[in-house]
Amino acid sequence: MTRKEREALAKRVCNFYEDAASRSVKTTVSFFKKQNIPERTIRYILKKYLVYGTTHFLPRNGRPHKLSDKKVDAIVKSINNKTGVSQCEIARHYKVHHSTICRTLKRRTSVIIRKRKKAPKMNNYDQEKRAQVNCGKLYRLILNGCDIIMDDEKYFGLSGDNVQYNQRYYTTNPLTTPTDVKYKKKKKYSPKLLVWMAISSKGVPNIYVHKSVQAIGEKIYLNECINKRLLPFIEKHHKNDNYVFWPDKASAHYATSVLNRLKEKNVPIVHKLDNPPNVPQARPIETVWSLLEQKVYEHNWQAKSIDSLARRIRKKSKELEQNTLQAMIGHVRKKLRSMCRNGLYSIF
């Protein structure tokens, strides 16, 4: 019922109360109940009439429930493409409840509240510009159908609490939820593994699980990663292909012995000075790590020991779909092109 309809009904009830019913509340209620008007509504109208002596809606004290189009436009202008804005502060400024601001933005504007995405921070403008230039060099290098092979390392813990769907639980009553579901128990110095992996559009070579607490050094990287895993994979899948090896900028990856070994096997590698630093958005291996984590820790799986975790990682790495890897590698060229033309964070 609109405001005009409510005012018209109130006027009819009060006129009947004064004229036909001779100021009898019982007669007025009985008459309008036959017209399917709730008794509570009739008595509420009569009570207001007896208190204020009018059927009109008087101005109310307090905050209005609606905002004019002019104020809505001003709100949109003040918050569009900005961060650090509180809806409670806007509500206090316009003297409305914060739920009114939230409802107004949702129903009357095209404003959508989005979560800020994580992006690597460059130390200075020169570093960001250098990374952008290097993205352009790498883009031109792989422009003519050149396949990309990249590698990276990542730590895995015994539990997958950092996996998104393991951070929440479903319940009808939190009081009856078991403690092992409600709480994620975390050991202060939990043991973890460092895993090396390489990917290309042809698949994933055998991963290397580094059980030592030390980082992967030059000798281990050369023997375990390059000689035993990467080179056989290249010989099997990329022997006659046009490809380039794109490692990250870890010192072990550009050690002299490693570079000499790759040069001996005629493996083209992105030069260290041309390797764009701190651009995980252009390296799909970061997404592959996320997919592997989901497979390893699915259904809130937790390892009882380092050995069981290593076996689980090796098993799940073989379940990565080649179609997914091909699609990710195929997007590298597009991402690098966008980054060198529009800036490093234009594709986030």
C-alpha positions, 0 to 999 in steps of 0.5 A, spaced: 500 500 500 502 506 497 503 512 502 497 516 498 493 509 499 494 509 506 492 517 507 486 516 503 484 510 508 485 514 514 481 519 512 475 515 510 476 511 517 476 518 521 470 521 517 466 515 518 468 515 526 466 522 526 459 522 522 456 515 521 459 512 528 458 518 532 465 517 535 464 510 536 470 506 536 467 499 536 462 501 530 468 504 526 472 497 527 466 493 526 464 497 519 471 497 516 472 489 518 467 487 513 471 490 508 477 486 509 481 491 513 485 489 519 482 491 526 489 492 528 490 497 522 483 501 524 485 502 531 492 504 529 489 510 525 484 512 530 489 512 536 493 517 531 487 521 530 485 522 537 492 524 539 494 528 533 487 530 531 489 529 523 489 524 518 495 527 515 502 524 515 506 529 519 514 530 518 517 525 523 524 526 527 530 522 526 533 519 519 530 519 513 529 512 510 530 514 502 535 519 499 534 523 493 537 522 486 541 528 487 544 525 494 545 518 491 549 521 485 553 525 490 555 518 494 557 515 487 561 520 485 565 520 492 566 513 493 567 511 485 574 508 484 576 509 491 578 505 497 578 507 505 571 509 505 566 507 510 559 506 509 558 508 516 561 515 515 557 516 509 551 514 513 552 519 518 554 525 513 547 524 510 543 522 517 541 515 515 542 508 517 548 505 514 543 499 512 540 505 507 547 506 504 548 499 503 541 498 500 541 504 496 548 502 493 545 495 491 539 497 488 539 504 485 546 504 483 551 500 479 556 500 484 559 493 486 564 493 492 570 488 490 575 485 494 582 488 493 587 483 489 594 482 491 599 484 487 607 484 488 610 491 490 616 494 486 621 498 490 621 504 486 618 506 479 625 504 475 624 497 477 617 497 475 619 500 468 624 495 467 620 489 469 615 492 464 620 493 458 622 486 460 615 483 459 616 487 452 622 483 450 619 476 453 613 477 449 617 479 442 621 473 444 615 468 444 611 472 439 612 466 433 609 460 436 615 459 441 613 454 447 615 456 454 618 452 459 618 455 466 620 452 473 619 454 480 619 452 488 614 452 493 613 450 500 608 445 502 606 444 510 602 438 513 595 441 513 592 445 508 589 450 512 591 456 507 587 452 501 580 456 501 575 451 501 578 448 508 578 455 511 570 454 512 565 449 515 558 448 514 553 447 520 546 448 523 548 449 530 556 451 532 555 449 539 554 442 536 560 442 531 566 438 533 572 442 535 576 438 530 571 442 524 570 448 528 578 450 529 584 449 525 590 447 529 596 449 527 603 448 530 608 453 531 614 450 527 610 445 523 615 441 518 614 443 511 617 441 504 620 445 499 617 442 492 620 444 485 616 443 479 617 445 471 611 446 467 610 447 459 604 445 454 606 438 454 605 437 461 609 436 468 616 433 469 617 429 475 617 433 481 623 434 486 621 434 493 626 437 497 626 434 505 632 438 507 630 445 511 635 448 507 633 452 500 635 448 494 642 450 492 646 450 486 649 443 486 642 440 488 638 444 483 643 442 477 643 435 479 636 433 481 632 439 477 636 440 471 640 433 470 635 428 472 628 432 471 628 438 466 633 435 461 630 428 460 623 432 459 625 437 454 629 431 450 622 427 450 617 432 449 621 438 446 627 436 442 625 439 435 620 444 438 621 452 438 621 453 446 625 457 451 626 456 458 624 461 463 626 460 470 625 465 476 630 469 478 633 465 484 640 465 484 641 458 484 637 458 477 642 463 474 649 459 477 655 459 472 654 451 472 647 451 471 648 456 465 654 452 462 650 445 463 644 448 459 648 451 454 652 445 453 645 442 451 643 447 447 637 449 451 635 457 450 634 460 456 631 467 458 637 472 460 637 474 467 637 481 465 631 480 460 627 476 466 622 481 468 622 481 476 616 480 481 611 478 475 607 472 478 601 474 474 605 473 467 607 466 470 601 461 470 605 456 474 603 460 480 596 458 478 598 451 477 601 451 484 594 453 487 591 447 483 596 442 486 594 445 493 587 443 492 588 436 490 593 435 495 589 437 501 582 436 498 577 434 503 581 437 509 586 432 508 592 432 513 599 429 512 601 425 518 609 425 516 613 428 511 614 422 507 606 421 507 606 428 504 611 427 499 608 421 496 601 425 496 604 431 492 608 426 487 601 422 486 597 428 485 602 432 481 601 426 475 593 428 475 594 435 473 590 435 466 594 437 460 589 441 457 589 446 463 596 447 462 596 448 455 590 453 456 595 457 461 601 457 457 597 459 451 595 465 455 602 467 457 603 471 450 597 475 451 598 477 459 605 479 457 603 483 451 598 487 456 603 488 461 608 491 456 603 496 453 598 497 459 602 497 465 604 491 470 597 490 473 592 492 468 590 484 467 589 483 475 
